[in-house]
Amino acid sequence: DLDACTASIRRGSKSFHIASLLLPQGTRQAAHALYAFCRHSDDLIDDQARRPDALLRLRQRLDRIYDGIPCDHACDRAFERIVRDHAIPKTITLSLLDGFAMDMVDRRYRTIAEVKQYAARVASTVGLMMSLVMRTGDAWTLARAADLGLAMQLTNIARDVGEDARNGRLYLPLDWLHDAGIDGDAFLRDPRFTPSLANVVKRLLAEADRHYQLGHAGIAQLPAACRHAIRTAALTYQDIGRSIARNGHDSVTQRARTTLTRKLILVMHAFRPTAMPSDVAGMAAVAPADPSVTRLVTAAAEAFTAAEKQRLAQAREGTRVERIAGILMDIQQRQWEERRTRRLQRWLKVARLG
């Protein structure tokens, strides 16, 4: 099952696959299982032939995963172990499916806040699950993981403006398009790059950068063995944004890419924490969760706290059982020694009489 999940991430995302190789083995396997289920679900939604009941079947499969009886799919079996072992609340995975449902109806988004509500479901959910996989669940760090998910999804939207429009989808905020003098419906009918559209894409990337800064602040709170991988993923996606900027913010006639050489350079840069101005660091230290992710962050934090309490209780119970077992073994040892002494005394008595 894990091999199948690894093959999925290798095929589906070279950027995430490279970053995942930097994780400790157990965390890497969990990340691959998580990615494989999310990717498989996304592919089902995008499959035109299966769209009518794809979401319903995914919800049914998720129910079985949380009941401990996953369907006969490698990604379902692997994901079932992840949600069980890392206490991933069902609220988060259901929100991921809600995000896929938003894609199915080709929804429009009036404001950046609505865009981020979508991004929270399809991307921040993954960031929160990854935090739980890394055994990190305090509310502030979870909020920063959600920020990183928002930033990456906003980058995705900026990169895929043309491709999405040609597929009848529009994720740019309608009020931003209106401010730029662009009619959303007209753009979908005839997707063309204009300087006005470039300004909208630039504005979106600026919003993504704000969330990247918050996300980088949270990486320092992750386990030391995991920071390099997560920082690599963040820097790689940020670099896609820079590539869009180098293309004049034209993501209609061209698609920004990051070369393998560039990715390897970013892997090296990720060894060191990303430098932040003192005012940005201070702001990040007290920044609350974005309104789009507040409910999800709370659910993740509560699940983590409950799981930690259960683990501590089990550890205490284990220690108590070990103490009792030690006492019983000590009693048994003394009884054995007393029996051996009595047998020896009888043998000596018999020897004297003989």
N, C-alpha and C positions, 0 to 999 in steps of 0.2 A: 504493500500500500504506500509506504513512504517513498519507495523508488518511483512509483507512478506519479506521486505528487511532485517529486524533484524534477521529473521529466516535464511536467506541466509548466513549472516556473522557468525551466531552461528554454522551452519553446515560446512561452508567452511574454516574458520580460527579461531581456538580457541585463538591464540595469538592476532590477531587484535580485536577479540570480547572482550577479557579481557581489552585490552588497551582502547577500545572505551567506556567502561562502566565508565571510569574516566573523560570523556568529559562532559561539560555542556549539558543539554538535547537537546537544539536546534542544537548544533554542532554535537552531537552524532547522531541525526536523519538524518542530512545531510550526515554524514560520512557513515551511513548504506545504504542510498540510492545510494551514489556514489559507494560503494563497491559492492552492489547488481548488478548494471548495468555492472560494469567491470567484475565481476565474471560470470554473465550470458553470456556476450559476449565471454569471454574466453572459457566457456564450449561449446558454439555453434561452435567455431572454432575447438575445440578438438574432437567434435562429428564426427566420420568418415562418418556416413550416411548423414550428412548435409553439409559436407565440400565444395562441388562444388559451392553452391551459398550462403553460410553462410555470407561471407564478404560483398557481394552485398546487402543482406537483412539488415545487420547491418548498412551499410552506409545509406540505405533508411530510416531505423528507426531513425537514428541520424538526418537526414534531417527533419523528422517530429517533432522530439523533439525540434529542434531549430526553427521550424515554429510554435511551440505552440500547435501542434495537435498530441501528442504522440500516438503510437499504444497501443492496449489493453493489455498491460503487466504492472504489478505492478511496476517493476523496471523502465520502461520507463516513466510512469506517475510521479513517485517520482523523477527521475533524471531530468525531464523537469522542475520541480519546482526549483531544485537546480541550474541548469545552468542559469535560469532566475533570481532567487533571488540573486545569488552570482556572476553574470557577468562572467561566465566561457567561455572563447573564444572557438569557434568551432575548431580553429587550434589545440588546445591541445587534444580535444577528437578525432579529425581525426588522430592525431599522434598516439594515443593509438591503433586505428584500424590498422594503418600502421604497428605497432609492431606485431599485431596478424597476419597480412599478411606475415610478415617475417617468422613466425612460420609455416605457411601453405606450404611454399616452402622448408622447411628444409635447410635454408640458412647456409653457412659456414662463419666464421669471421676470416679474416686474422690477424688482430691486436687487441690489447686491446681497441684501439680507436673505431674500428668497433663494438666490443662487447658492448661498452658503448653507441654507437648510438642506438643499439637495446634496451639496458636497459633504456635509456632515454625515449623511446616510451612506453614501457610496465610498467615502474615503476615511473620514474621521473614525468610523466604526472599526476599520482595519487597524488604525493607529492605536486605538484603545485596546483592541484584542492583543496586539503585539506587546503593549505595556504589561498586560496581565500575564502573557506568556513569559515575559522577562521578570515576573514576580515584583513588579513595581505598580503600586496602586494607590498612592496618596493623591488627593484631589488635585493639587497644583501640578504635579508631574503628568497626571492624566490629561489635564487641560492643555498642557504644552504638546502632548502627543496628538491631541485632537487638532491643535493649531497646525501641526506639521501635515496632518491629513488634509486640512482645508487648503493649505498652501499648494500641496501637490496637485489637488484636483483643480484648483484655479489655474495652475500652469497647464494642466491637460486641456482645459477648456480653451485657453489662449492659443495653444498649439493647434487645436483641431477645428478652429472656426470654419474654415472652408469645407473640410471633410464632413463635419456635422451638418452644415447647411445643405450640402448636396444630398444628404440622407434625410432631409426634412426636419432637422433638429436645430434648435437655437438655445444656447445657454447664456448668452450675453444678457446683462440686465436691460430690459426694455427702456427704462428711464434714461440710462446712459446712452443708448442708441438714439433716443429722442433728442437728448441734449446735443448730440453730434449731427442731428439732422438726417438720421437714417430711419427709414420705415422697416420694421422687422419683417413683415410679410413680403414686402418688395425685395428685400435682401435674400429671403429664402427662395423666391422665384428666380432670382438671377444673382447668385453670389459673386460679387466682384469686390476686389480690393480698392479702397480709396484712402486718402490721407485721413479722412474723418474716422473711418473704421480703425485705422492704425492708432489713433488717439484713444479709442475705447479699449483696444487690446493693451496698450501701454498702461492705461489706468487699472486694468485688471491685474497686470503683472505687479504693479506697485502695491496693490492690496495683498497679493500673494507674498511679496517680500516682507510685508509687515508680519504676516503669520510665520514666515520662515524664521525671522528674528526671535519670535517667541518660542518657536519649536526648538531652535538651537539652544536656548537657555535651559530647556528641560532635559536635553540630552545628558547634561552633566550629572543629573540625578539617576540615570540608568546604571545598572551594574557595569563595572569597568570593562568587563569582557565584551559587552554589547555596544558600547558607545561608538567604536570605530565603524561598525557596520551601519548603524542608523545615521551617523553623520555622513557616511559615503552616499547613502540613498538620498539624503536631503540635498547634498551638494550637487549630485548628478541631476536632480530635478531642477534645482536653481539654474544650473548651466543650460538646461533647455530654454528657460526664460531668457537667458542672455543671448542664446542663439536666435530666438525670435526677435530680440531687439536688434541684433546685427543684420537681420533680414529686413529691417525697416518696419518691424511689427506687422509684416505681411504673412499671415498664416492662411491665406486663401489660395494663392498661386504656388506656395511652397510650404513644405512641412519641416520644421526645425528638428535636427537630429544631433546626437552627441556620438562622436566616433569612439571606437574601442580605445584608441590611444588616449583620447581625452579622458575617458572613464578611468583608465589606469592612473593618469596624473591626479585625478580627483581622489582616488583611493589613497594616494600618498599624502595629499593635502589633508585628508580626513584624520590623519594621526593626531593632528593638533586641534584643539577646540577653536571654533570660529570666533575671531575677535569681535567684540561688540563695544560701541561707545558706552561710557558710564551711564549716560541718561537712558539709553536703550536697556541696559542691564537692570537698572533700577526700576524701570517701567515693567519689565518682564517679571521681576521678583514679586510684584504685587498685582499683576494682571489677573482678573478673574477669567473664567472660561467664557469663550464667545457665546452669545445668546443661542446660537444655532446648535451648540453642543452641550449646553448646561445639563439637560435631562440625561443625556448619555453618560457624561462624566460622573454625575451623581450615582447612576446605576452601577457603573464600573467600580467606583470607590466603595460603595456599600457591599458589593459582591466580594471585593478583595478583602475588606475588613472582616466580613463574616467567615470567609475561607481561612484567614489568618487565625481568627479565634478558634476555629475548629481544629486547625493544625496544632495550635498550642495546647488545646485540651487533649488532643490525641497524644501529644508528646508527654504531657504530664501524666496521663493515664498509662502510657507506655513505661514511664519511669516508675510509677507506683507498682505496676505489674512486675517490673524487673526487681524491685525491692522485695516484694512478696515472694517471688520465685527464688531470690537469693536466700531469704530466711528459710524457706522450705528445704532448699538444697542443703543449707547449713544444718538444719535439724536432721535431715536424712543422713548426712555425713557423720554427725555425732552418734546417731543410732547405730550406724554400721560399725563405727569404731567401738561402741560399747558391746555389741554382739561379738565382734572379733576378740575383744578383751576377755569376755566370758568364756568363749570357746578355748582361748589360750589357757585360761585358769583351769578349766576342766581337764585339758590335756596334761597340764603339769601335775594336777592332783592324781590322775590315773597313772602317770609316769612314776610318782613317788610310791604309790601303793604297789605298783608292779615291782 
